[in-house]
């Protein structure tokens, strides 16, 4: 084994775990980012549904108030 081959193998042995670590880190970051995005989308949809229900409740309360105002004392 020549010196060049030995140096190459040492560099390769040192770089391989680093490359694996970088690949796994990128994968984890993408997965977490995607999950956060999906969660945010679900929360946004839920919030919109809540707002719609609140508007319906307010409309009903306004109608009830109008009816109560029309009742003579």
mmCIF file of the N, C-alpha and C atoms, coordinates in Angstrom:
data_MODEL
# 
_entry.id   MODEL 
# 
loop_
_atom_site.group_PDB 
_atom_site.id 
_atom_site.type_symbol 
_atom_site.label_atom_id 
_atom_site.label_alt_id 
_atom_site.label_comp_id 
_atom_site.label_asym_id 
_atom_site.label_entity_id 
_atom_site.label_seq_id 
_atom_site.pdbx_PDB_ins_code 
_atom_site.Cartn_x 
_atom_site.Cartn_y 
_atom_site.Cartn_z 
_atom_site.occupancy 
_atom_site.B_iso_or_equiv 
_atom_site.pdbx_formal_charge 
_atom_site.auth_seq_id 
_atom_site.auth_comp_id 
_atom_site.auth_asym_id 
_atom_site.auth_atom_id 
_atom_site.pdbx_PDB_model_num 
ATOM 1   N N  . UNK A 1 1  ? 0.863   -1.182 0.000  1.00 0.00 ? 1  UNK A N  1 
ATOM 2   C CA . UNK A 1 1  ? 0.000   0.000  0.000  1.00 0.00 ? 1  UNK A CA 1 
ATOM 3   C C  . UNK A 1 1  ? 0.897   1.230  0.000  1.00 0.00 ? 1  UNK A C  1 
ATOM 4   N N  . UNK A 1 2  ? 0.655   2.070  -0.929 1.00 0.00 ? 2  UNK A N  1 
ATOM 5   C CA . UNK A 1 2  ? 1.479   3.272  -1.018 1.00 0.00 ? 2  UNK A CA 1 
ATOM 6   C C  . UNK A 1 2  ? 0.956   4.314  -0.041 1.00 0.00 ? 2  UNK A C  1 
ATOM 7   N N  . UNK A 1 3  ? 1.758   5.319  0.167  1.00 0.00 ? 3  UNK A N  1 
ATOM 8   C CA . UNK A 1 3  ? 1.394   6.402  1.072  1.00 0.00 ? 3  UNK A CA 1 
ATOM 9   C C  . UNK A 1 3  ? 0.155   7.134  0.566  1.00 0.00 ? 3  UNK A C  1 
ATOM 10  N N  . UNK A 1 4  ? 0.041   7.327  -0.719 1.00 0.00 ? 4  UNK A N  1 
ATOM 11  C CA . UNK A 1 4  ? -1.111  8.024  -1.300 1.00 0.00 ? 4  UNK A CA 1 
ATOM 12  C C  . UNK A 1 4  ? -2.397  7.231  -1.060 1.00 0.00 ? 4  UNK A C  1 
ATOM 13  N N  . UNK A 1 5  ? -2.316  5.936  -1.227 1.00 0.00 ? 5  UNK A N  1 
ATOM 14  C CA . UNK A 1 5  ? -3.479  5.088  -0.998 1.00 0.00 ? 5  UNK A CA 1 
ATOM 15  C C  . UNK A 1 5  ? -3.884  5.120  0.466  1.00 0.00 ? 5  UNK A C  1 
ATOM 16  N N  . UNK A 1 6  ? -2.908  5.079  1.357  1.00 0.00 ? 6  UNK A N  1 
ATOM 17  C CA . UNK A 1 6  ? -3.195  5.110  2.791  1.00 0.00 ? 6  UNK A CA 1 
ATOM 18  C C  . UNK A 1 6  ? -3.846  6.433  3.181  1.00 0.00 ? 6  UNK A C  1 
ATOM 19  N N  . UNK A 1 7  ? -3.330  7.537  2.664  1.00 0.00 ? 7  UNK A N  1 
ATOM 20  C CA . UNK A 1 7  ? -3.899  8.851  2.958  1.00 0.00 ? 7  UNK A CA 1 
ATOM 21  C C  . UNK A 1 7  ? -5.319  8.937  2.412  1.00 0.00 ? 7  UNK A C  1 
ATOM 22  N N  . UNK A 1 8  ? -5.526  8.418  1.207  1.00 0.00 ? 8  UNK A N  1 
ATOM 23  C CA . UNK A 1 8  ? -6.855  8.431  0.616  1.00 0.00 ? 8  UNK A CA 1 
ATOM 24  C C  . UNK A 1 8  ? -7.842  7.642  1.473  1.00 0.00 ? 8  UNK A C  1 
ATOM 25  N N  . UNK A 1 9  ? -7.452  6.476  1.938  1.00 0.00 ? 9  UNK A N  1 
ATOM 26  C CA . UNK A 1 9  ? -8.337  5.660  2.771  1.00 0.00 ? 9  UNK A CA 1 
ATOM 27  C C  . UNK A 1 9  ? -8.642  6.327  4.110  1.00 0.00 ? 9  UNK A C  1 
ATOM 28  N N  . UNK A 1 10 ? -7.660  6.985  4.691  1.00 0.00 ? 10 UNK A N  1 
ATOM 29  C CA . UNK A 1 10 ? -7.872  7.685  5.957  1.00 0.00 ? 10 UNK A CA 1 
ATOM 30  C C  . UNK A 1 10 ? -8.845  8.847  5.753  1.00 0.00 ? 10 UNK A C  1 
ATOM 31  N N  . UNK A 1 11 ? -8.647  9.612  4.679  1.00 0.00 ? 11 UNK A N  1 
ATOM 32  C CA . UNK A 1 11 ? -9.538  10.739 4.387  1.00 0.00 ? 11 UNK A CA 1 
ATOM 33  C C  . UNK A 1 11 ? -10.948 10.230 4.111  1.00 0.00 ? 11 UNK A C  1 
ATOM 34  N N  . UNK A 1 12 ? -11.057 9.150  3.354  1.00 0.00 ? 12 UNK A N  1 
ATOM 35  C CA . UNK A 1 12 ? -12.355 8.572  3.053  1.00 0.00 ? 12 UNK A CA 1 
ATOM 36  C C  . UNK A 1 12 ? -13.044 8.076  4.320  1.00 0.00 ? 12 UNK A C  1 
ATOM 37  N N  . UNK A 1 13 ? -12.289 7.428  5.194  1.00 0.00 ? 13 UNK A N  1 
ATOM 38  C CA . UNK A 1 13 ? -12.850 6.923  6.443  1.00 0.00 ? 13 UNK A CA 1 
ATOM 39  C C  . UNK A 1 13 ? -13.304 8.074  7.349  1.00 0.00 ? 13 UNK A C  1 
ATOM 40  N N  . UNK A 1 14 ? -12.611 9.187  7.287  1.00 0.00 ? 14 UNK A N  1 
ATOM 41  C CA . UNK A 1 14 ? -12.984 10.340 8.111  1.00 0.00 ? 14 UNK A CA 1 
ATOM 42  C C  . UNK A 1 14 ? -14.164 11.097 7.499  1.00 0.00 ? 14 UNK A C  1 
ATOM 43  N N  . UNK A 1 15 ? -14.225 11.158 6.181  1.00 0.00 ? 15 UNK A N  1 
ATOM 44  C CA . UNK A 1 15 ? -15.263 11.951 5.511  1.00 0.00 ? 15 UNK A CA 1 
ATOM 45  C C  . UNK A 1 15 ? -16.601 11.217 5.435  1.00 0.00 ? 15 UNK A C  1 
ATOM 46  N N  . UNK A 1 16 ? -16.574 9.903  5.382  1.00 0.00 ? 16 UNK A N  1 
ATOM 47  C CA . UNK A 1 16 ? -17.811 9.147  5.216  1.00 0.00 ? 16 UNK A CA 1 
ATOM 48  C C  . UNK A 1 16 ? -18.815 9.375  6.347  1.00 0.00 ? 16 UNK A C  1 
ATOM 49  N N  . UNK A 1 17 ? -18.435 9.321  7.620  1.00 0.00 ? 17 UNK A N  1 
ATOM 50  C CA . UNK A 1 17 ? -19.415 9.616  8.676  1.00 0.00 ? 17 UNK A CA 1 
ATOM 51  C C  . UNK A 1 17 ? -19.946 11.045 8.601  1.00 0.00 ? 17 UNK A C  1 
ATOM 52  N N  . UNK A 1 18 ? -19.097 11.989 8.214  1.00 0.00 ? 18 UNK A N  1 
ATOM 53  C CA . UNK A 1 18 ? -19.524 13.380 8.081  1.00 0.00 ? 18 UNK A CA 1 
ATOM 54  C C  . UNK A 1 18 ? -20.570 13.509 6.972  1.00 0.00 ? 18 UNK A C  1 
ATOM 55  N N  . UNK A 1 19 ? -20.353 12.846 5.861  1.00 0.00 ? 19 UNK A N  1 
ATOM 56  C CA . UNK A 1 19 ? -21.311 12.888 4.751  1.00 0.00 ? 19 UNK A CA 1 
ATOM 57  C C  . UNK A 1 19 ? -22.627 12.254 5.183  1.00 0.00 ? 19 UNK A C  1 
ATOM 58  N N  . UNK A 1 20 ? -22.559 11.124 5.872  1.00 0.00 ? 20 UNK A N  1 
ATOM 59  C CA . UNK A 1 20 ? -23.778 10.477 6.363  1.00 0.00 ? 20 UNK A CA 1 
ATOM 60  C C  . UNK A 1 20 ? -24.508 11.387 7.334  1.00 0.00 ? 20 UNK A C  1 
ATOM 61  N N  . UNK A 1 21 ? -23.777 12.034 8.230  1.00 0.00 ? 21 UNK A N  1 
ATOM 62  C CA . UNK A 1 21 ? -24.378 12.952 9.191  1.00 0.00 ? 21 UNK A CA 1 
ATOM 63  C C  . UNK A 1 21 ? -25.076 14.111 8.483  1.00 0.00 ? 21 UNK A C  1 
ATOM 64  N N  . UNK A 1 22 ? -24.432 14.670 7.474  1.00 0.00 ? 22 UNK A N  1 
ATOM 65  C CA . UNK A 1 22 ? -25.015 15.797 6.740  1.00 0.00 ? 22 UNK A CA 1 
ATOM 66  C C  . UNK A 1 22 ? -26.282 15.350 6.011  1.00 0.00 ? 22 UNK A C  1 
ATOM 67  N N  . UNK A 1 23 ? -26.244 14.197 5.379  1.00 0.00 ? 23 UNK A N  1 
ATOM 68  C CA . UNK A 1 23 ? -27.418 13.690 4.657  1.00 0.00 ? 23 UNK A CA 1 
ATOM 69  C C  . UNK A 1 23 ? -28.577 13.466 5.626  1.00 0.00 ? 23 UNK A C  1 
ATOM 70  N N  . UNK A 1 24 ? -28.303 12.843 6.770  1.00 0.00 ? 24 UNK A N  1 
ATOM 71  C CA . UNK A 1 24 ? -29.361 12.601 7.751  1.00 0.00 ? 24 UNK A CA 1 
ATOM 72  C C  . UNK A 1 24 ? -29.903 13.909 8.332  1.00 0.00 ? 24 UNK A C  1 
ATOM 73  N N  . UNK A 1 25 ? -29.029 14.874 8.563  1.00 0.00 ? 25 UNK A N  1 
ATOM 74  C CA . UNK A 1 25 ? -29.462 16.165 9.089  1.00 0.00 ? 25 UNK A CA 1 
ATOM 75  C C  . UNK A 1 25 ? -30.386 16.874 8.099  1.00 0.00 ? 25 UNK A C  1 
ATOM 76  N N  . UNK A 1 26 ? -30.012 16.869 6.840  1.00 0.00 ? 26 UNK A N  1 
ATOM 77  C CA . UNK A 1 26 ? -30.851 17.497 5.810  1.00 0.00 ? 26 UNK A CA 1 
ATOM 78  C C  . UNK A 1 26 ? -32.211 16.794 5.744  1.00 0.00 ? 26 UNK A C  1 
ATOM 79  N N  . UNK A 1 27 ? -32.209 15.469 5.813  1.00 0.00 ? 27 UNK A N  1 
ATOM 80  C CA . UNK A 1 27 ? -33.466 14.711 5.766  1.00 0.00 ? 27 UNK A CA 1 
ATOM 81  C C  . UNK A 1 27 ? -34.357 15.052 6.958  1.00 0.00 ? 27 UNK A C  1 
ATOM 82  N N  . UNK A 1 28 ? -33.777 15.112 8.150  1.00 0.00 ? 28 UNK A N  1 
ATOM 83  C CA . UNK A 1 28 ? -34.556 15.428 9.351  1.00 0.00 ? 28 UNK A CA 1 
ATOM 84  C C  . UNK A 1 28 ? -35.122 16.838 9.267  1.00 0.00 ? 28 UNK A C  1 
ATOM 85  N N  . UNK A 1 29 ? -34.318 17.795 8.839  1.00 0.00 ? 29 UNK A N  1 
ATOM 86  C CA . UNK A 1 29 ? -34.786 19.184 8.740  1.00 0.00 ? 29 UNK A CA 1 
ATOM 87  C C  . UNK A 1 29 ? -35.930 19.285 7.739  1.00 0.00 ? 29 UNK A C  1 
ATOM 88  N N  . UNK A 1 30 ? -35.813 18.617 6.606  1.00 0.00 ? 30 UNK A N  1 
ATOM 89  C CA . UNK A 1 30 ? -36.898 18.656 5.611  1.00 0.00 ? 30 UNK A CA 1 
ATOM 90  C C  . UNK A 1 30 ? -38.159 18.002 6.156  1.00 0.00 ? 30 UNK A C  1 
ATOM 91  N N  . UNK A 1 31 ? -38.001 16.888 6.849  1.00 0.00 ? 31 UNK A N  1 
ATOM 92  C CA . UNK A 1 31 ? -39.163 16.191 7.406  1.00 0.00 ? 31 UNK A CA 1 
ATOM 93  C C  . UNK A 1 31 ? -39.865 17.049 8.450  1.00 0.00 ? 31 UNK A C  1 
ATOM 94  N N  . UNK A 1 32 ? -39.097 17.654 9.334  1.00 0.00 ? 32 UNK A N  1 
ATOM 95  C CA . UNK A 1 32 ? -39.679 18.497 10.382 1.00 0.00 ? 32 UNK A CA 1 
ATOM 96  C C  . UNK A 1 32 ? -40.350 19.722 9.765  1.00 0.00 ? 32 UNK A C  1 
ATOM 97  N N  . UNK A 1 33 ? -39.705 20.325 8.784  1.00 0.00 ? 33 UNK A N  1 
ATOM 98  C CA . UNK A 1 33 ? -40.281 21.494 8.120  1.00 0.00 ? 33 UNK A CA 1 
ATOM 99  C C  . UNK A 1 33 ? -41.595 21.137 7.439  1.00 0.00 ? 33 UNK A C  1 
ATOM 100 N N  . UNK A 1 34 ? -41.624 19.995 6.783  1.00 0.00 ? 34 UNK A N  1 
ATOM 101 C CA . UNK A 1 34 ? -42.846 19.550 6.116  1.00 0.00 ? 34 UNK A CA 1 
ATOM 102 C C  . UNK A 1 34 ? -43.952 19.294 7.138  1.00 0.00 ? 34 UNK A C  1 
ATOM 103 N N  . UNK A 1 35 ? -43.604 18.659 8.240  1.00 0.00 ? 35 UNK A N  1 
ATOM 104 C CA . UNK A 1 35 ? -44.595 18.383 9.281  1.00 0.00 ? 35 UNK A CA 1 
ATOM 105 C C  . UNK A 1 35 ? -45.127 19.681 9.879  1.00 0.00 ? 35 UNK A C  1 
ATOM 106 N N  . UNK A 1 36 ? -44.247 20.650 10.100 1.00 0.00 ? 36 UNK A N  1 
ATOM 107 C CA . UNK A 1 36 ? -44.683 21.941 10.639 1.00 0.00 ? 36 UNK A CA 1 
ATOM 108 C C  . UNK A 1 36 ? -45.620 22.643 9.663  1.00 0.00 ? 36 UNK A C  1 
ATOM 109 N N  . UNK A 1 37 ? -45.299 22.558 8.382  1.00 0.00 ? 37 UNK A N  1 
ATOM 110 C CA . UNK A 1 37 ? -46.138 23.189 7.358  1.00 0.00 ? 37 UNK A CA 1 
ATOM 111 C C  . UNK A 1 37 ? -47.520 22.533 7.342  1.00 0.00 ? 37 UNK A C  1 
ATOM 112 N N  . UNK A 1 38 ? -47.567 21.199 7.401  1.00 0.00 ? 38 UNK A N  1 
ATOM 113 C CA . UNK A 1 38 ? -48.852 20.498 7.415  1.00 0.00 ? 38 UNK A CA 1 
ATOM 114 C C  . UNK A 1 38 ? -49.653 20.849 8.663  1.00 0.00 ? 38 UNK A C  1 
ATOM 115 N N  . UNK A 1 39 ? -48.965 20.943 9.790  1.00 0.00 ? 39 UNK A N  1 
ATOM 116 C CA . UNK A 1 39 ? -49.638 21.299 11.040 1.00 0.00 ? 39 UNK A CA 1 
ATOM 117 C C  . UNK A 1 39 ? -50.206 22.713 10.956 1.00 0.00 ? 39 UNK A C  1 
ATOM 118 N N  . UNK A 1 40 ? -49.421 23.635 10.416 1.00 0.00 ? 40 UNK A N  1 
ATOM 119 C CA . UNK A 1 40 ? -49.882 25.020 10.279 1.00 0.00 ? 40 UNK A CA 1 
ATOM 120 C C  . UNK A 1 40 ? -51.097 25.093 9.359  1.00 0.00 ? 40 UNK A C  1 
ATOM 121 N N  . UNK A 1 41 ? -51.097 24.302 8.290  1.00 0.00 ? 41 UNK A N  1 
ATOM 122 C CA . UNK A 1 41 ? -52.230 24.285 7.376  1.00 0.00 ? 41 UNK A CA 1 
ATOM 123 C C  . UNK A 1 41 ? -53.473 23.750 8.074  1.00 0.00 ? 41 UNK A C  1 
ATOM 124 N N  . UNK A 1 42 ? -53.299 22.695 8.862  1.00 0.00 ? 42 UNK A N  1 
ATOM 125 C CA . UNK A 1 42 ? -54.437 22.125 9.596  1.00 0.00 ? 42 UNK A CA 1 
ATOM 126 C C  . UNK A 1 42 ? -54.983 23.112 10.623 1.00 0.00 ? 42 UNK A C  1 
ATOM 127 N N  . UNK A 1 43 ? -54.097 23.793 11.320 1.00 0.00 ? 43 UNK A N  1 
ATOM 128 C CA . UNK A 1 43 ? -54.530 24.784 12.320 1.00 0.00 ? 43 UNK A CA 1 
ATOM 129 C C  . UNK A 1 43 ? -55.252 25.930 11.640 1.00 0.00 ? 43 UNK A C  1 
ATOM 130 N N  . UNK A 1 44 ? -54.733 26.366 10.499 1.00 0.00 ? 44 UNK A N  1 
ATOM 131 C CA . UNK A 1 44 ? -55.375 27.457 9.765  1.00 0.00 ? 44 UNK A CA 1 
ATOM 132 C C  . UNK A 1 44 ? -56.785 27.062 9.338  1.00 0.00 ? 44 UNK A C  1 
ATOM 133 N N  . UNK A 1 45 ? -56.933 25.841 8.830  1.00 0.00 ? 45 UNK A N  1 
ATOM 134 C CA . UNK A 1 45 ? -58.256 25.364 8.443  1.00 0.00 ? 45 UNK A CA 1 
ATOM 135 C C  . UNK A 1 45 ? -59.195 25.287 9.629  1.00 0.00 ? 45 UNK A C  1 
ATOM 136 N N  . UNK A 1 46 ? -58.666 24.846 10.753 1.00 0.00 ? 46 UNK A N  1 
ATOM 137 C CA . UNK A 1 46 ? -59.468 24.762 11.975 1.00 0.00 ? 46 UNK A CA 1 
ATOM 138 C C  . UNK A 1 46 ? -59.888 26.156 12.434 1.00 0.00 ? 46 UNK A C  1 
ATOM 139 N N  . UNK A 1 47 ? -58.967 27.095 12.377 1.00 0.00 ? 47 UNK A N  1 
ATOM 140 C CA . UNK A 1 47 ? -59.283 28.474 12.771 1.00 0.00 ? 47 UNK A CA 1 
ATOM 141 C C  . UNK A 1 47 ? -60.351 29.078 11.865 1.00 0.00 ? 47 UNK A C  1 
ATOM 142 N N  . UNK A 1 48 ? -60.266 28.808 10.584 1.00 0.00 ? 48 UNK A N  1 
ATOM 143 C CA . UNK A 1 48 ? -61.275 29.328 9.656  1.00 0.00 ? 48 UNK A CA 1 
ATOM 144 C C  . UNK A 1 48 ? -62.648 28.746 9.970  1.00 0.00 ? 48 UNK A C  1 
ATOM 145 N N  . UNK A 1 49 ? -62.674 27.471 10.330 1.00 0.00 ? 49 UNK A N  1 
ATOM 146 C CA . UNK A 1 49 ? -63.942 26.834 10.687 1.00 0.00 ? 49 UNK A CA 1 
ATOM 147 C C  . UNK A 1 49 ? -64.521 27.454 11.954 1.00 0.00 ? 49 UNK A C  1 
ATOM 148 N N  . UNK A 1 50 ? -63.668 27.724 12.928 1.00 0.00 ? 50 UNK A N  1 
ATOM 149 C CA . UNK A 1 50 ? -64.120 28.363 14.170 1.00 0.00 ? 50 UNK A CA 1 
ATOM 150 C C  . UNK A 1 50 ? -64.678 29.750 13.882 1.00 0.00 ? 50 UNK A C  1 
ATOM 151 N N  . UNK A 1 51 ? -63.977 30.515 13.056 1.00 0.00 ? 51 UNK A N  1 
ATOM 152 C CA . UNK A 1 51 ? -64.446 31.862 12.706 1.00 0.00 ? 51 UNK A CA 1 
ATOM 153 C C  . UNK A 1 51 ? -65.807 31.792 12.008 1.00 0.00 ? 51 UNK A C  1 
ATOM 154 N N  . UNK A 1 52 ? -65.974 30.812 11.125 1.00 0.00 ? 52 UNK A N  1 
ATOM 155 C CA . UNK A 1 52 ? -67.260 30.669 10.428 1.00 0.00 ? 52 UNK A CA 1 
ATOM 156 C C  . UNK A 1 52 ? -68.379 30.342 11.423 1.00 0.00 ? 52 UNK A C  1 
ATOM 157 N N  . UNK A 1 53 ? -68.108 29.460 12.360 1.00 0.00 ? 53 UNK A N  1 
ATOM 158 C CA . UNK A 1 53 ? -69.121 29.131 13.370 1.00 0.00 ? 53 UNK A CA 1 
ATOM 159 C C  . UNK A 1 53 ? -69.451 30.353 14.236 1.00 0.00 ? 53 UNK A C  1 
ATOM 160 N N  . UNK A 1 54 ? -68.429 31.110 14.594 1.00 0.00 ? 54 UNK A N  1 
ATOM 161 C CA . UNK A 1 54 ? -68.681 32.314 15.398 1.00 0.00 ? 54 UNK A CA 1 
ATOM 162 C C  . UNK A 1 54 ? -69.527 33.327 14.634 1.00 0.00 ? 54 UNK A C  1 
ATOM 163 N N  . UNK A 1 55 ? -69.276 33.471 13.352 1.00 0.00 ? 55 UNK A N  1 
ATOM 164 C CA . UNK A 1 55 ? -70.102 34.384 12.540 1.00 0.00 ? 55 UNK A CA 1 
ATOM 165 C C  . UNK A 1 55 ? -71.548 33.915 12.518 1.00 0.00 ? 55 UNK A C  1 
ATOM 166 N N  . UNK A 1 56 ? -71.750 32.619 12.375 1.00 0.00 ? 56 UNK A N  1 
ATOM 167 C CA . UNK A 1 56 ? -73.116 32.088 12.380 1.00 0.00 ? 56 UNK A CA 1 
ATOM 168 C C  . UNK A 1 56 ? -73.795 32.346 13.715 1.00 0.00 ? 56 UNK A C  1 
ATOM 169 N N  . UNK A 1 57 ? -73.061 32.160 14.795 1.00 0.00 ? 57 UNK A N  1 
ATOM 170 C CA . UNK A 1 57 ? -73.624 32.414 16.127 1.00 0.00 ? 57 UNK A CA 1 
ATOM 171 C C  . UNK A 1 57 ? -73.987 33.883 16.286 1.00 0.00 ? 57 UNK A C  1 
ATOM 172 N N  . UNK A 1 58 ? -73.106 34.775 15.829 1.00 0.00 ? 58 UNK A N  1 
ATOM 173 C CA . UNK A 1 58 ? -73.378 36.215 15.927 1.00 0.00 ? 58 UNK A CA 1 
ATOM 174 C C  . UNK A 1 58 ? -74.612 36.581 15.112 1.00 0.00 ? 58 UNK A C  1 
ATOM 175 N N  . UNK A 1 59 ? -74.733 35.999 13.907 1.00 0.00 ? 59 UNK A N  1 
ATOM 176 C CA . UNK A 1 59 ? -75.916 36.273 13.080 1.00 0.00 ? 59 UNK A CA 1 
ATOM 177 C C  . UNK A 1 59 ? -77.191 35.822 13.802 1.00 0.00 ? 59 UNK A C  1 
ATOM 178 N N  . UNK A 1 60 ? -77.143 34.647 14.408 1.00 0.00 ? 60 UNK A N  1 
ATOM 179 C CA . UNK A 1 60 ? -78.317 34.155 15.137 1.00 0.00 ? 60 UNK A CA 1 
ATOM 180 C C  . UNK A 1 60 ? -78.644 35.055 16.330 1.00 0.00 ? 60 UNK A C  1 
ATOM 181 N N  . UNK A 1 61 ? -77.612 35.473 17.046 1.00 0.00 ? 61 UNK A N  1 
ATOM 182 C CA . UNK A 1 61 ? -77.835 36.365 18.186 1.00 0.00 ? 61 UNK A CA 1 
ATOM 183 C C  . UNK A 1 61 ? -78.418 37.695 17.736 1.00 0.00 ? 61 UNK A C  1 
ATOM 184 N N  . UNK A 1 62 ? -77.956 38.209 16.607 1.00 0.00 ? 62 UNK A N  1 
ATOM 185 C CA . UNK A 1 62 ? -78.510 39.463 16.080 1.00 0.00 ? 62 UNK A CA 1 
ATOM 186 C C  . UNK A 1 62 ? -79.988 39.296 15.727 1.00 0.00 ? 62 UNK A C  1 
ATOM 187 N N  . UNK A 1 63 ? -80.339 38.156 15.128 1.00 0.00 ? 63 UNK A N  1 
ATOM 188 C CA . UNK A 1 63 ? -81.753 37.914 14.802 1.00 0.00 ? 63 UNK A CA 1 
ATOM 189 C C  . UNK A 1 63 ? -82.601 37.816 16.067 1.00 0.00 ? 63 UNK A C  1 
ATOM 190 N N  . UNK A 1 64 ? -82.062 37.126 17.071 1.00 0.00 ? 64 UNK A N  1 
ATOM 191 C CA . UNK A 1 64 ? -82.794 37.007 18.335 1.00 0.00 ? 64 UNK A CA 1 
ATOM 192 C C  . UNK A 1 64 ? -82.973 38.379 18.972 1.00 0.00 ? 64 UNK A C  1 
ATOM 193 N N  . UNK A 1 65 ? -81.924 39.193 18.937 1.00 0.00 ? 65 UNK A N  1 
ATOM 194 C CA . UNK A 1 65 ? -82.001 40.545 19.503 1.00 0.00 ? 65 UNK A CA 1 
ATOM 195 C C  . UNK A 1 65 ? -83.066 41.365 18.775 1.00 0.00 ? 65 UNK A C  1 
ATOM 196 N N  . UNK A 1 66 ? -83.097 41.251 17.461 1.00 0.00 ? 66 UNK A N  1 
ATOM 197 C CA . UNK A 1 66 ? -84.096 41.972 16.673 1.00 0.00 ? 66 UNK A CA 1 
ATOM 198 C C  . UNK A 1 66 ? -85.505 41.516 17.049 1.00 0.00 ? 66 UNK A C  1 
ATOM 199 N N  . UNK A 1 67 ? -85.679 40.220 17.191 1.00 0.00 ? 67 UNK A N  1 
ATOM 200 C CA . UNK A 1 67 ? -86.991 39.700 17.573 1.00 0.00 ? 67 UNK A CA 1 
ATOM 201 C C  . UNK A 1 67 ? -87.389 40.180 18.957 1.00 0.00 ? 67 UNK A C  1 
ATOM 202 N N  . UNK A 1 68 ? -86.437 40.210 19.864 1.00 0.00 ? 68 UNK A N  1 
ATOM 203 C CA . UNK A 1 68 ? -86.733 40.665 21.226 1.00 0.00 ? 68 UNK A CA 1 
ATOM 204 C C  . UNK A 1 68 ? -87.059 42.146 21.251 1.00 0.00 ? 68 UNK A C  1 
ATOM 205 N N  . UNK A 1 69 ? -86.450 42.925 20.399 1.00 0.00 ? 69 UNK A N  1 
ATOM 206 C CA . UNK A 1 69 ? -86.729 44.355 20.332 1.00 0.00 ? 69 UNK A CA 1 
ATOM 207 C C  . UNK A 1 69 ? -88.129 44.610 19.765 1.00 0.00 ? 69 UNK A C  1 
ATOM 208 N N  . UNK A 1 70 ? -88.609 43.680 18.945 1.00 0.00 ? 70 UNK A N  1 
ATOM 209 C CA . UNK A 1 70 ? -89.942 43.837 18.352 1.00 0.00 ? 70 UNK A CA 1 
ATOM 210 C C  . UNK A 1 70 ? -91.056 43.453 19.333 1.00 0.00 ? 70 UNK A C  1 
ATOM 211 N N  . UNK A 1 71 ? -90.724 42.798 20.406 1.00 0.00 ? 71 UNK A N  1 
ATOM 212 C CA . UNK A 1 71 ? -91.732 42.377 21.381 1.00 0.00 ? 71 UNK A CA 1 
ATOM 213 C C  . UNK A 1 71 ? -92.133 43.580 22.230 1.00 0.00 ? 71 UNK A C  1 
ATOM 214 N N  . UNK A 1 72 ? -93.445 43.869 22.327 1.00 0.00 ? 72 UNK A N  1 
ATOM 215 C CA . UNK A 1 72 ? -93.860 45.018 23.161 1.00 0.00 ? 72 UNK A CA 1 
ATOM 216 C C  . UNK A 1 72 ? -93.671 44.690 24.641 1.00 0.00 ? 72 UNK A C  1 
ATOM 217 N N  . UNK A 1 73 ? -93.405 45.715 25.385 1.00 0.00 ? 73 UNK A N  1 
ATOM 218 C CA . UNK A 1 73 ? -93.155 45.512 26.828 1.00 0.00 ? 73 UNK A CA 1 
ATOM 219 C C  . UNK A 1 73 ? -94.438 45.447 27.604 1.00 0.00 ? 73 UNK A C  1 
# 
